[in-house]
Amino acid sequence: MRNDRPLRRLAAPLFLALLALPGVAHADDLFSSALHRYGLTVALASAFVVGLMTAATPCVYPMIAITVSVFGARRETRARAMWLSTAFVLGLAALFVPLGLFAGLTGTVAGRIAGSPWVQGFEALLMFGMALNMFGLFEISLPSGLQDRLSLVGGLGARGAFLIGFATGPIAAPCATAGLVGILDYVFQQRDVTGGGLALFSYSLGLGLPFWLVGSLSLGLPKPGLWMDRVKSVFGVVLMVLALYYLRHIFPVFAAPPRGLPTTAWFFASLLLAGLGLGAVHLSLKDGTGTQRARKVLGVALAAIGGVWLVAYEPPAPAIAWVDPPADFSVLARQRHQPVLVDFGATWCAACEELLRHTFSDPAVRQEARRFVSVRVDATESTPALDALQARYQVRGLPTVLLIDAHGREVARVSEFVPAPRMLQLMRAVH
């Protein structure tokens, strides 16, 4: 896989920029992977890009010039117009940011619910339906009467511009959902209130940028046309990839190719590019001929399977030999005269998966773990025994890694993804 690494580093952020910025709470590697593998700057930039792409969809784009004229930015001085346009963008943020904060505060409950195969299947069906909407097979929109009422909110001035920005979010919802689902998914899982708020704010800035430019600088916009339908098709492909990603625990074929097929990023990217070339984006399901529709369907299928493998596939890595959890970790340490490493994790927890794949599979960490009794607690589904164990050790979120010395005392605790060198440093300090 080393030869694939440059391609993965180029391709994965591109997909994460579309997917991440994500349902209830189970696509556990999207925004999280952007954050853990590429850093906060890339993750927030991904959210901004997807917000900007959302502004180019038919749900939002036609509203830009009309909305700017409603709050009066083009009738003001340049400084006043910039202030009104900024108030509008802050109104957008005032709608979306609380979603991230709420998701962060309620994440554990949502994550446990998302562990059910029934919930995962429902989420996949929801993503498929949203994708078909993006491909133009049917339209989802608010009732026209409600849209008219929302468009009349506010009035002139900064207060009016702010309220109009707040009201614009629901009108844009049919196209905005594709971007929001990735961010909210990450926040649900990690209970990352700060990261969720920042990501939703960055998304709002991307969505609001065209409004700000038109309102502040009196810029003209390209005429609406076929290019907007192609933007929607891009989101449709992304939603199809996301739907397959939800199903990867139910149908393992979406997590890794069947035996006999290559498992390289080059092969996955070739499928993706073949699907795009065949017509996944530039052909229409709504208006095309029978041949064009067949090419569109086949192209979407190839692009989706190549995309989900590109994002989801991880080559098998050697891991620590875990044992089942005892009733008391401190007693275990004293009885065995060994330190104890305890990993509380779940399949719906993105950072937990990252720890297993990238930290606990590291050769140096595995070597150091031989000194420990390594215990893994599967917290995917809540049970009375699990709840009691988490309460006893004050485990308030996932992941949680406890390092207990040979005398039964807790020496260190980790409650987020940490790279292998940091985990190794913590483990070496435990005796």
C-alpha positions, 0 to 999 in steps of 0.5 A, spaced: 500 500 500 505 504 500 505 506 493 498 508 493 499 513 499 500 519 495 494 518 491 490 517 497 493 523 500 490 527 494 484 523 493 481 522 500 481 530 502 477 531 495 472 526 497 472 528 504 471 535 502 464 533 499 462 528 504 464 531 510 461 537 510 455 528 515 443 522 517 443 521 524 450 518 527 454 513 523 458 515 517 464 514 522 470 516 518 468 522 514 469 529 517 473 525 523 478 522 518 479 529 515 480 532 522 485 526 524 489 525 518 489 532 515 488 537 521 483 542 523 485 547 518 483 542 512 477 539 516 474 546 516 476 548 509 472 542 507 466 544 511 467 551 507 468 548 500 462 544 501 458 550 503 460 554 497 458 548 493 451 548 496 450 555 494 451 553 487 445 548 487 438 550 484 435 550 491 440 556 493 443 560 487 437 563 484 435 566 491 442 570 491 440 576 487 433 576 490 435 575 497 440 581 497 435 586 494 430 584 499 435 586 505 437 592 501 445 592 500 445 594 493 442 601 495 447 603 500 454 605 500 460 600 500 461 600 507 454 599 509 453 594 504 458 590 507 455 591 514 448 588 511 451 582 508 455 580 514 449 581 518 446 576 513 451 571 513 451 571 521 444 570 520 446 563 516 451 561 522 446 563 527 441 557 524 447 552 523 451 553 529 446 551 534 445 544 530 453 543 531 452 545 539 446 540 540 449 534 536 455 535 541 451 535 547 447 529 545 452 525 541 453 519 546 445 517 545 445 518 538 451 514 537 448 508 541 442 508 537 446 508 530 449 502 532 443 498 530 443 495 523 435 497 522 438 504 523 443 504 519 439 501 513 434 507 514 440 512 514 442 508 507 435 509 504 434 516 506 441 518 503 439 514 497 432 518 497 436 524 497 441 522 492 435 521 487 432 528 489 439 531 487 439 527 480 432 530 479 427 524 479 423 528 484 423 535 487 423 536 495 422 543 497 418 547 502 411 549 501 411 555 497 406 559 502 412 558 507 417 560 503 414 566 501 413 568 509 420 566 510 422 571 504 418 577 508 422 576 514 426 582 517 425 588 513 431 593 512 437 594 516 442 590 519 437 586 524 432 585 517 439 582 514 440 577 520 433 575 520 433 574 512 439 570 513 436 566 519 430 564 514 434 562 508 437 556 511 430 552 511 429 554 504 436 552 502 435 545 506 433 540 500 440 542 497 444 543 504 442 537 507 447 533 503 453 537 506 450 538 513 450 530 514 457 529 514 459 535 520 453 533 524 455 525 524 462 527 526 459 531 532 454 526 534 459 521 535 465 525 538 461 530 542 465 535 540 461 541 541 467 546 539 469 542 533 462 542 531 460 549 532 467 551 528 465 546 522 458 549 522 460 556 522 465 554 516 460 551 512 455 557 513 461 562 511 462 558 505 454 558 503 454 565 505 460 567 501 456 568 494 451 573 498 456 577 501 460 578 495 454 580 491 451 584 496 458 588 498 461 588 492 455 588 487 458 583 483 454 579 477 453 572 477 453 567 472 447 565 468 443 559 471 444 553 467 446 546 466 452 547 470 447 547 476 444 541 475 451 538 474 453 541 481 447 537 484 449 531 480 456 531 484 452 532 491 448 526 488 454 521 487 456 523 494 450 521 497 450 515 494 457 514 496 455 516 503 449 511 503 454 505 501 458 507 507 452 507 512 451 499 509 458 497 510 457 494 517 451 490 514 454 488 507 462 488 508 463 488 500 462 496 501 468 496 506 472 492 502 473 489 495 471 481 494 477 477 493 480 477 486 479 484 485 485 489 487 485 493 493 489 499 491 487 506 491 489 506 484 484 501 482 478 505 486 480 511 483 479 508 476 472 506 478 471 513 480 473 516 474 470 511 469 463 512 473 464 520 472 467 519 465 461 514 463 456 520 465 455 520 473 455 527 473 454 530 466 448 526 463 441 527 466 436 521 469 430 526 468 431 529 460 436 524 457 435 518 452 434 511 454 441 510 453 444 516 456 439 514 462 443 507 462 450 510 462 448 515 468 445 509 472 452 505 470 456 511 471 453 513 478 454 505 480 461 505 478 463 512 481 459 510 488 463 503 489 469 506 487 468 512 492 466 508 498 472 503 497 477 509 496 474 512 503 472 506 507 478 501 505 483 500 510 488 494 509 488 489 515 493 491 520 496 487 526 493 489 533 494 488 540 491 481 543 485 484 547 481 480 553 474 481 555 473 486 561 473 483 568 468 486 573 474 490 576 480 493 573 484 494 579 483 487 582 486 484 575 492 489 575 494 487 583 492 479 581 496 479 575 502 484 578 501 487 571 499 494 569 492 494 565 490 498 558 483 499 558 480 501 551 472 503 551 470 503 544 464 502 539 463 501 532 459 508 531 465 512 534 470 514 529 476 516 533 475 509 536 476 506 529 482 511 528 485 508 535 485 501 533 487 502 525 493 507 526 495 507 534 494 500 537 496 497 530 503 501 531 509 496 532 512 500 537 505 500 541 504 493 540 511 491 543 510 496 549 503 493 550 506 486 552 507 488 559 500 490 559 493 486 560 490 489 554 482 489 555 477 492 550 470 494 552 465 494 546 460 499 548 457 499 541 450 497 545 448 499 551 447 494 557 446 495 564 453 492 566 456 496 561 452 502 564 455 500 571 462 499 568 462 506 565 459 509 571 464 506 576 470 509 572 467 515 570 467 514 562 463 520 559 464 519 552 468 515 547 473 513 546 476 513 553 483 509 554 485 508 561 492 506 563 492 503 570 499 501 574 500 494 577 498 497 584 491 498 581 491 506 580 489 509 574 495 513 572 493 516 565 486 517 561 485 518 554 479 521 551 480 522 544 484 520 538 492 520 539 497 518 535 502 512 536 508 516 539 503 519 544 500 513 546 507 510 547 509 515 551 504 514 556 504 507 556 512 507 558 510 511 564 506 506 567 509 501 571 
